[in-house]
Amino acid sequence: SIEPRTLQLIAGFSKLENLSLYLRHGQESDSRTSKITHSDLALLAKLKNLRSLSLTLPNFHPRAFSALRLLPELQSLSLDNDELEDKDIFFLKDLKKLETLSLRKNHLTDASLEVLKKLPSLWNVDFQLNQISTEKLEQFESVLRDRHAATFAERKESSRNAGR
């Protein structure tokens, strides 16, 4: 199991850029061990260089993930199989550099898309096995495509102007 003590040890690797913690369902710690909390997960905020984080841990309390707002440099985040609901992902609005997001196998609905539309750098999202309607997902993907195309065009124009 992943325990707070383990997170304290990981937090000591201050130059760490990529972190993946995975625990299959059925490997959870016994019922006497409490779920990982917000303050436990906040220990990872010491990882100022962290760019990529993947957490698949059934012994996390869903609201603990709000501590991830303390990692504003994150570019890639995966929270698969974590039983997250719409109210649990509101913290994502603070991750302005987030480009890639995987939220597979959660309990997300169309409402979650409103939070994610506000992320300026987001262009790649995986919502497999959630409760998001096809219509809303297609609209959301269109917003991301348009944003990505506009960003690409701006970068291309900027490169052209720099070469003059």
N, C-alpha and C positions, 0 to 999 in steps of 0.2 A: 504494500500500500504506500501511497504518498502521504507523508505526515508533515506537519509544520516544521519539524526539525530538519527534514529533508529539504524543504524550501529555504530554510535558513542557510544550509550548506550551499545550495545552488546560488543564492544571492551573493555569496562571497566571490563568485567568478565575475568580477565587475566588467571585464572586457568581452563577455559572452555576447555574441550577435544572434545566434540561433538556438532555440530551445524547444524540445518536444518532450512532453510528458504524456505517456499513454498507459492506461490501465483498463483492461477489458472488463466488461460487466461480468460478474461472477468472481472477480478477483478483489472485490472491495474488501476493505478492512472489516473486522468483525463489528457487530452492533454496538460494542462498548466504545468504539472509537468515533468521535464526533466528526462531522463533515468539516472540510476545509472552509474557513470563513474569509470574509473580506480582509481582515487584518493579517491573516496567514498569507493570502495571495499578494497583499500589498508589499510583502518582503521582496517580491520580484521587482519592485520599483527601483531598487538599487542597481538594477541592470540597465544603466543609462545607454549602453550601446546596442541593446536588444532591438533587432529589426524584424525578426521572424519568431513567432510563438505559436505552438500547437499544443492544445490541451484537450485531451480526451480522458476525462477523469470522473467516473460516476460518484465519487465520494466528495465532490465539491457541492457546496450550497450554491444554487444558481445566482443568487445576489452577490456572491463573492467576486464574480467576474467584474463588477463595477470598479474594483481596485485597478483594473487594467488601464483605466484612464490616466494612471500615473506613468504610463509608458508612451508618451506622445511621439516617439520616433518609430513606433511600429509601422511597418510597411506591409506585413503579411501576418494574418491571424486566422487560426483554425480552432473552432470550438464545436467539434463534431460529437454527437452522442451525449450531449450534456444536458438534455431536458430543459433547454432554455425556452422561455416564453417571451412574448413581445416586450413585456415590462422589464425583462432582464437584460435587454440589449441597448437600453437608452444611453449607457455610458459610451457607446461607440461614436457618438457625435463628437467627442473630444479627440478622436484619433484622426487628425486632419491629414496625416501622411499615409494613411492606410490605403493600399492599392489593391490588395488581394484578400478576400474574406471567404472562409468556408464555414457554413453553418448547417452542415448535413445532420439529418436525424435529430431534429429538435422539435419544438411545438410552436413554430412561428407561423403567423398569419399575414395577410395583406398589410396589416397595420405596421409591421416591422419595416416595410419598404420606405415609409415616410421618413424614418430616422436615417436610413442608409442613403437616401437621395441627397442628403445634405453633406455627405462626405466628398470634398472636392477632388481628391486623388483616386477615389475608388473606380476601378474599371473591370475587375474580375470577381464575380461572386458565384458561389455554389450553394444553392438552397435545396438540394435533393432531399426528398423524404421529409418535407414540412407540409404545412397546410395552406400554402399560398396558391391563389387561383392562377390559372394559366393566363387569363387576360391581364391581371395586374403584373404578373411576372414579365410578360411581353412588353408592357408599357415601361416597366423599370429597366429592362434590358435596352430598350430604345433610348432612354435617357442616358444610360452609360455609354452606348455606342456614339451618340451625338457628342457627348462630352469628350470622349476619347478622340474622336475625329477632329474636334475643334482644338484640342490640346496639341495633337500631332501637327495640325496646320500651323499653329502658332510657333511651335518649335522649329518647323521647317523654314518659316519666314524669318525667324530670328537668326537661324544659321546662315541663311542667304544674306541678310543684312550685315552680319558679322564678317562675312567674307569680302565685303566691298571696301 
